[in-house]
Structures are given as C-alpha cells and as structure tokens.
Amino acid sequence: MHQILETLKFKFTKDMVISKNPLQFMLAIAMALMPFFTTANPTNDSTKVEAHAATKTVEVAHEEEHGHAALSDIKSQVKAFTKHHVLDAHDFYLFSDNKEGKHYGSFPLPIILWDNGFQVFSSLKFHHGESVAESNGNFYVLNHHDGKIYKTDEKGTIHEDEKTGHPSNVRPIDFSITKNVLFIFITAILMLFVFIRLAKSYAKNGGIATGAARIFEPLVIYIRDEIAIPNIGEKNYKKYMSYLLTIFFFILFLNIFGLTPLGVNVTGNLTITFSLAILTFLITNLTANKNYWGHIFWMPGVPKLMRLVLAPIELLGVIIKPFSLMIRLYANIFAGHIVLMSIIGLMFIFKSWIGSTLSFGLSFVLSILEILVAFLQAYIFTMLSALYFGSANEEHHHEEAHH
C-alpha cells in the first residue's frame, strides 16, 4: 500500500509538471484507484450471464411455440373455411366473424323434414348449428362436420358409430331449401327473365335482338350452329335445342355465381351434377331409334361371335357415359374452388407483404382462369350431350346392310 501511494505521489507530481491538462490527471487517478473500489465478482457475473441466457432461451422457445400454435390455428381456420365454402348449408349469410362466432347479412332458410309427417320450421332454431331445434315434440341438431340434420333427444346428444366414427342417429328425409337449392331457384328465375325478354325483342323488332338480349344472342346461335346441328343433324336438332340451351346457361350461370363472394358451389356438388347427367342419360335413351339399340346389342359389320362379346361392352358404355359427365363437371368446379380458397388463405398464413402480394396476384389470375373454366365446362357438358343425342338418332347406313 505504501508503495502504491508513493507511485501515485510520483505520478501526480510528474503529471503536474509535464502536463497542465486536468483531464489527463483525473483519468490517471481513476485508473489507479479502480482495483480498490470495484466489488465485482467474476464468478457471480458469469452466473448472471448464464442465467440471463437461459431465461432468454426459454423466452425464445416459448415465442416459437406460441408462433407455431398460432400458425397451426390459422391453418385450421383456413381449412375449416375452405371446407365450409364447398359444402351446402341450411342458412345463408354474407360475412362471418370466426373469433366471435357471429354472422352478418344472414337470413334463414326453411327446414322441411319428413319424420312421421312433415316438420317445417325456420333454420333460425338451429342458431347456426349451436342449438337444438324442436318441432312438434321432435328434436333435431345440425351437425357441424357434415352439415346434415339428425334426430336427437332434448339435450341434442349425438351417438357415433365405433367403426366408422360417423353419427348413428336417425336422419329424417330432408326436403329443406338449402343454399344450393336457393341459387338453383334464383338461376331459374334469371334465365326465365333473360330469355323471355330475348323472345319478346325478336317479336317486336322483326327477329332482331335489342338491349341486353344482344349479349346472349351470339351464344344461342353458336350452340345451334356449332354444337346442335353438326352433332345431331339438320333433321333432329330442333327437338333437342331447348334442352341444350337450358343446360348450357344453367351450368354457366351457376358457375359464375360460384365465383362471386356469395360462397355458392352448386355445380361442385356431386348430387347436382349427377342429376344433370341423369337427365342427359334419360333423354338419350328414351328418344333413341332402333338403329341405336341395334348397334349396342347386335353390332352390324362384325362377326357374330364378336357381336356377343361387344354387346355387354357397348351396354356398359351406355351406363358409363352419364358418369363421365357427372365426374367431369364436378371435379373441375370442386377442384377450382378448393385451389382458389387455399391460395387466398395463404395471405393469412404468410403475414408478410411479399407472400400476401404473391398470393393475391395468384388468386386474381386464377379467378380469371376460373371464368374461362366456367364457360368451358358449360360448353363441354352441352357438347357431349349433343354427341350422345346424335348417336341416339344416327340413321342406318346402307352399306352396312350388305354385311
């Protein structure tokens, strides 16, 4: 200690003699006394640093876990919204808040069930599937998973099958006006309005369409000249024109409705496409001539043994044709809705201006493509129907009679 004080005394004297700058003098004093006044313990500092690092690691891990949980929750919401969009529903609404479970711009649809007589009540009784509906002493619930109505007890108990996992409750026969049925009615009314005006404009103006009817006149002429006449023939095309026009515009209007924010997926519903295909199947086979059935059961121009082999194959083709119509329309429209909803959902998953911008741009381009698909699928269904009608009315060729 004495030696250190002597050193300080010497340094003090030297600094005062050599330099007049007080800052250098004060700095020298502080550096000399620093070892005596510090109370820091290197071991304790290390412990504190390690503890702080461990705490920070736990916080980062917690944030990552929370981030993964939030991302998983967003993905599940997007998946649920996409599934809800493509399914039919017993009520209709424009907007919804998933956090609060509220629906805005909604209105109820009539529930019509056959359960020991007709049970008719409003879908408001279900409260969007949250409550048990009562009608004439019977209780029903709207299942969230499949959107179907099941008969239950007063508490709304759903019993699940152990093997399949599906509800085993009794399902009444459902004649309800669902969202898809509602838009089928809207489309029918719209078609009547458009084409009655088109017919009236022809009558008033000597066969010349006026006003908005001019938009649809080229499509009508195209179906007649490019689809019906080439595939059915000049002789028989007129008796099928009403059906071909109806099926084309019916599918087209419903496809366009499906691209709006109304959340309609009528032609992406297998039961709807099945019904349309069955209509084509019935018209084809009920209006077919004997030559059509002759080609199926006893094909001319081939050996008799081969005719026995080809007959069941041709008959199988008659049954397969409506299924090809059904699956083609359903798969294209349904897949388009799934892809479009998934790409829109990526905006909420990315949560960045780059990812969201790319998702928006891709969904916009895909929406334009879906408009083309809406016209294309209506055209394909109408074209194939005309081909089937043409094959059912094909005339017997004279050269085949000599075989």
C-alpha positions as CSV (number, residue, x, y, z in Angstrom):
1,M,0.0,0.0,0.0
2,H,2.8,2.3,0.9
3,Q,4.5,1.6,-2.4
4,I,1.3,2.3,-4.4
5,L,0.9,5.7,-2.6
6,E,4.4,6.6,-3.4
7,T,3.8,5.7,-7.0
8,L,0.7,7.9,-7.1
9,K,2.6,10.7,-5.5
10,F,5.3,10.4,-8.1
11,K,2.8,10.2,-10.9
12,F,0.8,13.2,-9.5
13,T,4.0,15.3,-9.3
14,K,5.0,14.2,-12.8
15,D,1.6,15.0,-14.4
16,M,1.5,18.4,-12.8
17,V,5.0,19.2,-14.0
18,I,4.8,17.7,-17.5
19,S,1.1,18.4,-18.4
20,K,-1.3,21.2,-17.4
21,N,-4.3,19.3,-18.7
22,P,-6.6,18.3,-15.8
23,L,-8.4,15.7,-17.9
24,Q,-5.3,13.6,-18.2
25,F,-4.7,13.9,-14.5
26,M,-8.2,12.8,-13.5
27,L,-8.0,9.9,-15.9
28,A,-4.8,8.7,-14.3
29,I,-6.2,8.9,-10.8
30,A,-9.4,6.9,-11.8
31,M,-7.3,4.1,-13.5
32,A,-5.1,3.9,-10.4
33,L,-7.9,3.6,-7.9
34,M,-10.2,1.3,-9.9
35,P,-8.9,-2.0,-8.5
36,F,-9.6,-0.8,-4.9
37,F,-13.2,0.3,-5.4
38,T,-14.6,-2.5,-7.6
39,T,-16.7,-5.1,-5.9
40,A,-17.5,-7.2,-8.9
41,N,-17.0,-11.0,-8.6
42,P,-16.1,-12.7,-11.9
43,T,-17.8,-15.9,-10.9
44,N,-21.1,-14.2,-10.0
45,D,-21.1,-12.3,-13.3
46,S,-20.7,-15.5,-15.2
47,T,-23.6,-17.0,-13.3
48,K,-25.8,-14.0,-14.0
49,V,-24.9,-14.1,-17.7
50,E,-25.7,-17.8,-17.9
51,A,-29.0,-17.3,-16.1
52,H,-29.9,-14.4,-18.4
53,A,-29.0,-16.5,-21.4
54,A,-31.1,-19.4,-20.1
55,T,-34.1,-17.1,-19.5
56,K,-33.7,-15.7,-23.0
57,T,-33.6,-19.2,-24.5
58,V,-36.8,-20.1,-22.6
59,E,-38.5,-16.9,-23.8
60,V,-37.4,-17.6,-27.4
61,A,-38.6,-21.2,-27.2
62,H,-41.9,-20.0,-25.8
63,E,-42.3,-17.4,-28.5
64,E,-41.5,-20.1,-31.2
65,E,-44.0,-22.5,-29.6
66,H,-46.6,-19.8,-29.5
67,G,-45.9,-18.8,-33.1
68,H,-46.2,-22.4,-34.2
69,A,-49.5,-22.7,-32.3
70,A,-50.8,-19.5,-33.8
71,L,-49.8,-20.7,-37.3
72,S,-51.5,-24.1,-36.8
73,D,-54.6,-22.3,-35.6
74,I,-54.6,-20.1,-38.8
75,K,-54.2,-23.2,-41.0
76,S,-57.0,-25.0,-39.2
77,Q,-59.3,-21.9,-39.7
78,V,-58.4,-21.7,-43.4
79,K,-59.0,-25.4,-43.8
80,A,-62.4,-25.1,-42.0
81,F,-63.4,-22.1,-44.1
82,T,-62.5,-23.8,-47.3
83,K,-64.5,-26.9,-46.3
84,H,-67.4,-24.7,-45.3
85,H,-67.3,-22.9,-48.6
86,V,-67.6,-26.0,-50.8
87,L,-70.4,-27.6,-48.6
88,D,-74.1,-26.9,-48.8
89,A,-75.7,-25.1,-45.9
90,H,-79.2,-24.7,-44.4
91,D,-78.7,-20.9,-43.9
92,F,-77.2,-18.1,-45.9
93,Y,-75.0,-15.2,-44.8
94,L,-72.6,-12.8,-46.4
95,F,-70.0,-12.2,-43.7
96,S,-68.9,-14.0,-40.6
97,D,-66.6,-13.4,-37.6
98,N,-64.8,-16.6,-36.6
99,K,-63.5,-15.2,-33.4
100,E,-66.9,-14.1,-32.1
101,G,-68.8,-16.8,-33.9
102,K,-71.2,-14.2,-35.4
103,H,-72.7,-14.0,-38.9
104,Y,-73.7,-10.8,-40.6
105,G,-76.1,-10.2,-43.5
106,S,-77.7,-13.5,-42.9
107,F,-81.2,-14.7,-43.4
108,P,-82.8,-18.1,-42.5
109,L,-84.0,-20.7,-44.9
110,P,-86.9,-23.1,-44.4
111,I,-86.3,-26.5,-43.0
112,I,-88.6,-29.2,-44.4
113,L,-88.2,-32.7,-42.9
114,W,-90.2,-35.9,-43.3
115,D,-90.3,-37.5,-39.9
116,N,-93.7,-39.1,-39.2
117,G,-95.2,-36.3,-41.2
118,F,-93.7,-33.1,-42.5
119,Q,-91.8,-31.0,-39.9
120,V,-91.5,-27.4,-41.2
121,F,-89.6,-24.7,-39.3
122,S,-87.0,-22.0,-39.8
123,S,-83.3,-22.6,-39.7
124,L,-83.1,-19.9,-37.0
125,K,-83.9,-22.5,-34.5
126,F,-80.5,-24.1,-35.1
127,H,-78.7,-20.8,-34.4
128,H,-76.0,-21.8,-37.0
129,G,-75.8,-25.3,-35.5
130,E,-75.3,-24.2,-31.9
131,S,-78.8,-25.1,-30.6
132,V,-81.3,-28.0,-30.6
133,A,-84.4,-27.3,-32.8
134,E,-87.8,-28.5,-31.6
135,S,-90.8,-29.2,-33.9
136,N,-94.0,-31.0,-32.7
137,G,-92.2,-32.7,-29.9
138,N,-89.3,-33.9,-32.1
139,F,-85.7,-32.6,-31.6
140,Y,-83.1,-32.1,-34.3
141,V,-79.5,-30.9,-34.4
142,L,-77.4,-29.6,-37.4
143,N,-74.1,-31.4,-37.4
144,H,-71.1,-29.1,-38.0
145,H,-68.9,-31.8,-39.6
146,D,-71.2,-32.9,-42.5
147,G,-73.9,-30.2,-42.4
148,K,-76.7,-32.8,-42.1
149,I,-79.7,-32.9,-39.8
150,Y,-80.0,-35.7,-37.2
151,K,-82.8,-36.5,-34.8
152,T,-81.8,-36.4,-31.2
153,D,-83.1,-36.1,-27.6
154,E,-83.8,-32.8,-25.9
155,K,-80.1,-32.4,-25.0
156,G,-79.0,-32.9,-28.6
157,T,-76.9,-36.0,-28.0
158,I,-75.1,-37.3,-31.0
159,H,-74.1,-41.0,-30.9
160,E,-71.1,-42.0,-33.0
161,D,-70.6,-45.4,-34.7
162,E,-67.5,-47.0,-33.2
163,K,-66.4,-48.5,-36.5
164,T,-67.0,-45.5,-38.9
165,G,-66.9,-42.6,-36.4
166,H,-70.0,-41.1,-38.1
167,P,-73.2,-40.2,-36.3
168,S,-75.5,-43.2,-35.8
169,N,-78.6,-41.0,-35.1
170,V,-81.7,-41.3,-37.3
171,R,-81.6,-38.9,-40.2
172,P,-85.0,-37.7,-41.4
173,I,-85.7,-37.2,-45.1
174,D,-84.5,-33.7,-45.8
175,F,-86.5,-31.6,-48.3
176,S,-85.1,-28.3,-47.0
177,I,-84.4,-25.2,-49.1
178,T,-80.6,-25.1,-48.7
179,K,-78.2,-22.5,-50.1
180,N,-77.6,-24.5,-53.3
181,V,-81.4,-25.0,-53.8
182,L,-81.9,-21.3,-53.3
183,F,-79.4,-20.4,-56.0
184,I,-81.0,-23.0,-58.4
185,F,-84.3,-21.1,-58.0
186,I,-82.5,-17.8,-58.5
187,T,-80.8,-19.1,-61.6
188,A,-84.1,-20.4,-63.0
189,I,-85.8,-17.1,-62.4
190,L,-82.9,-15.3,-64.0
191,M,-83.0,-17.5,-67.1
192,L,-86.7,-17.0,-67.5
193,F,-86.3,-13.2,-67.2
194,V,-83.4,-13.1,-69.7
195,F,-84.9,-15.4,-72.4
196,I,-88.5,-14.1,-72.2
197,R,-87.1,-10.7,-72.9
198,L,-85.0,-12.1,-75.7
199,A,-88.1,-13.7,-77.2
200,K,-90.1,-10.5,-76.9
201,S,-87.3,-8.5,-78.5
202,Y,-87.4,-10.8,-81.5
203,A,-91.2,-10.4,-81.8
204,K,-91.1,-6.7,-81.6
205,N,-88.2,-6.0,-83.9
206,G,-88.7,-8.5,-86.7
207,G,-86.2,-11.1,-85.4
208,I,-83.6,-8.7,-84.2
209,A,-82.5,-8.7,-80.6
210,T,-82.2,-5.4,-78.8
211,G,-80.8,-4.2,-75.5
212,A,-79.2,-6.7,-73.1
213,A,-80.6,-9.6,-75.2
214,R,-77.8,-9.0,-77.7
215,I,-75.3,-10.4,-75.2
216,F,-77.0,-13.8,-75.2
217,E,-78.0,-14.0,-78.9
218,P,-74.5,-14.9,-80.1
219,L,-74.3,-17.8,-77.6
220,V,-77.7,-19.1,-78.7
221,I,-76.7,-19.0,-82.3
222,Y,-73.3,-20.7,-81.5
223,I,-75.0,-23.5,-79.7
224,R,-77.4,-24.1,-82.6
225,D,-74.8,-23.8,-85.5
226,E,-71.7,-25.2,-83.9
227,I,-73.0,-27.8,-81.4
228,A,-76.5,-28.9,-82.2
229,I,-76.6,-29.1,-86.0
230,P,-73.1,-30.7,-86.6
231,N,-73.6,-33.3,-83.9
232,I,-77.3,-34.1,-84.1
233,G,-78.1,-33.2,-87.7
234,E,-80.4,-30.9,-89.5
235,K,-83.3,-33.3,-89.3
236,N,-83.4,-33.9,-85.5
237,Y,-81.6,-31.0,-83.8
238,K,-84.7,-28.8,-83.1
239,K,-86.2,-31.2,-80.6
240,Y,-83.1,-31.1,-78.5
241,M,-82.4,-27.4,-78.8
242,S,-84.5,-26.4,-75.8
243,Y,-82.6,-28.8,-73.5
244,L,-79.2,-27.9,-74.8
245,L,-79.8,-24.2,-74.3
246,T,-81.2,-24.8,-70.9
247,I,-78.4,-27.0,-69.7
248,F,-75.7,-24.6,-71.1
249,F,-77.0,-21.4,-69.5
250,F,-78.0,-23.2,-66.3
251,I,-74.4,-24.5,-65.8
252,L,-72.9,-21.3,-66.9
253,F,-74.9,-19.0,-64.6
254,L,-74.3,-21.3,-61.6
255,N,-70.6,-21.4,-62.4
256,I,-70.5,-17.6,-62.5
257,F,-72.4,-17.4,-59.2
258,G,-69.7,-19.7,-57.7
259,L,-67.0,-17.2,-58.5
260,T,-68.7,-14.4,-56.5
261,P,-68.2,-13.8,-52.8
262,L,-71.6,-15.4,-52.1
263,G,-70.0,-18.7,-51.3
264,V,-72.1,-20.8,-53.8
265,N,-70.8,-24.2,-55.0
266,V,-73.8,-25.7,-56.8
267,T,-72.0,-27.4,-59.8
268,G,-69.3,-28.5,-57.5
269,N,-71.9,-30.6,-55.7
270,L,-71.9,-34.3,-56.8
271,T,-75.7,-34.7,-56.4
272,I,-76.3,-31.7,-58.7
273,T,-74.0,-33.0,-61.4
274,F,-75.5,-36.5,-61.0
275,S,-79.0,-35.1,-61.6
276,L,-77.9,-33.2,-64.7
277,A,-76.1,-36.3,-66.1
278,I,-79.2,-38.5,-65.4
279,L,-81.3,-36.0,-67.5
280,T,-79.0,-36.4,-70.4
281,F,-79.0,-40.2,-70.0
282,L,-82.8,-40.4,-69.9
283,I,-83.3,-38.1,-72.9
284,T,-80.6,-40.0,-74.9
285,N,-82.1,-43.4,-74.3
286,L,-85.8,-42.5,-74.4
287,T,-85.5,-40.8,-77.7
288,A,-83.1,-43.2,-79.4
289,N,-84.1,-45.0,-82.6
290,K,-83.9,-48.7,-83.2
291,N,-80.6,-48.3,-85.1
292,Y,-79.0,-47.1,-81.8
293,W,-80.1,-50.1,-79.9
294,G,-79.1,-52.4,-82.8
295,H,-75.6,-51.1,-82.7
296,I,-75.5,-51.8,-78.9
297,F,-76.9,-55.3,-78.8
298,W,-76.1,-56.6,-82.3
299,M,-73.5,-54.5,-83.9
300,P,-73.5,-54.7,-87.7
301,G,-70.5,-55.3,-89.8
302,V,-68.6,-57.6,-87.4
303,P,-68.6,-61.4,-87.0
304,K,-71.5,-62.9,-85.0
305,L,-69.2,-64.2,-82.3
306,M,-67.7,-60.8,-81.8
307,R,-71.2,-59.3,-81.5
308,L,-71.8,-61.4,-78.4
309,V,-68.5,-60.1,-76.9
310,L,-69.2,-56.5,-77.9
311,A,-72.8,-56.3,-76.7
312,P,-72.0,-56.2,-72.9
313,I,-69.2,-53.7,-73.5
314,E,-71.4,-51.4,-75.5
315,L,-74.1,-51.7,-72.8
316,L,-71.6,-50.8,-70.2
317,G,-70.6,-47.8,-72.2
318,V,-74.2,-46.6,-72.1
319,I,-74.1,-46.6,-68.3
320,I,-70.6,-45.1,-68.1
321,K,-71.4,-42.1,-70.3
322,P,-73.6,-40.2,-67.7
323,F,-70.9,-40.9,-65.0
324,S,-68.3,-39.3,-67.2
325,L,-70.5,-36.2,-67.5
326,M,-71.1,-36.2,-63.7
327,I,-67.5,-36.6,-62.7
328,R,-66.0,-34.2,-65.2
329,L,-68.2,-31.2,-64.2
330,Y,-68.0,-32.0,-60.5
331,A,-64.2,-32.5,-60.3
332,N,-63.3,-29.4,-62.3
333,I,-65.5,-27.0,-60.4
334,F,-64.9,-28.5,-57.0
335,A,-61.1,-28.5,-57.5
336,G,-61.2,-24.9,-58.7
337,H,-63.0,-23.8,-55.5
338,I,-60.5,-25.7,-53.3
339,V,-57.4,-24.3,-55.0
340,L,-58.7,-20.7,-55.1
341,M,-59.8,-20.8,-51.4
342,S,-56.4,-22.3,-50.4
343,I,-54.4,-19.7,-52.3
344,I,-56.5,-16.9,-50.7
345,G,-55.9,-18.5,-47.3
346,L,-52.1,-18.2,-47.9
347,M,-52.4,-14.4,-47.4
348,F,-53.3,-15.0,-43.7
349,I,-50.6,-17.7,-43.2
350,F,-47.7,-15.7,-44.7
351,K,-48.4,-12.5,-42.9
352,S,-45.9,-10.6,-45.0
353,W,-46.3,-8.1,-47.8
354,I,-44.3,-10.3,-50.2
355,G,-46.2,-13.5,-49.5
356,S,-49.6,-11.8,-49.3
357,T,-48.9,-9.9,-52.6
358,L,-47.9,-13.1,-54.4
359,S,-51.0,-14.9,-53.0
360,F,-53.3,-12.1,-54.1
361,G,-51.8,-11.9,-57.5
362,L,-52.0,-15.7,-58.0
363,S,-55.6,-15.8,-56.7
364,F,-56.5,-12.9,-59.1
365,V,-55.0,-14.7,-62.1
366,L,-56.7,-18.0,-61.0
367,S,-60.1,-16.2,-60.7
368,I,-59.7,-15.0,-64.3
369,L,-58.9,-18.6,-65.3
370,E,-61.9,-19.8,-63.4
371,I,-64.2,-17.6,-65.5
372,L,-62.8,-19.4,-68.6
373,V,-63.4,-22.7,-66.9
374,A,-67.0,-21.7,-66.1
375,F,-67.7,-21.2,-69.8
376,L,-65.6,-24.2,-70.8
377,Q,-67.4,-26.7,-68.5
378,A,-70.8,-25.5,-69.7
379,Y,-69.6,-25.9,-73.3
380,I,-68.2,-29.4,-72.7
381,F,-71.3,-30.7,-70.9
382,T,-73.5,-29.3,-73.8
383,M,-71.2,-30.7,-76.5
384,L,-71.1,-34.2,-75.0
385,S,-74.9,-34.2,-74.5
386,A,-75.3,-33.2,-78.2
387,L,-72.9,-36.1,-79.2
388,Y,-75.0,-38.6,-77.2
389,F,-78.2,-37.3,-78.8
390,G,-76.6,-37.5,-82.2
391,S,-75.6,-41.1,-81.7
392,A,-79.1,-42.0,-80.5
393,N,-80.6,-40.6,-83.7
394,E,-78.0,-41.8,-86.2
395,E,-79.5,-43.2,-89.4
396,H,-78.9,-46.7,-90.7
397,H,-76.2,-46.7,-93.3
398,H,-77.0,-48.6,-96.5
399,E,-73.5,-50.1,-96.9
400,E,-73.9,-51.9,-93.5
401,A,-77.0,-53.8,-94.8
402,H,-74.8,-55.9,-97.1
403,H,-72.6,-57.3,-94.3
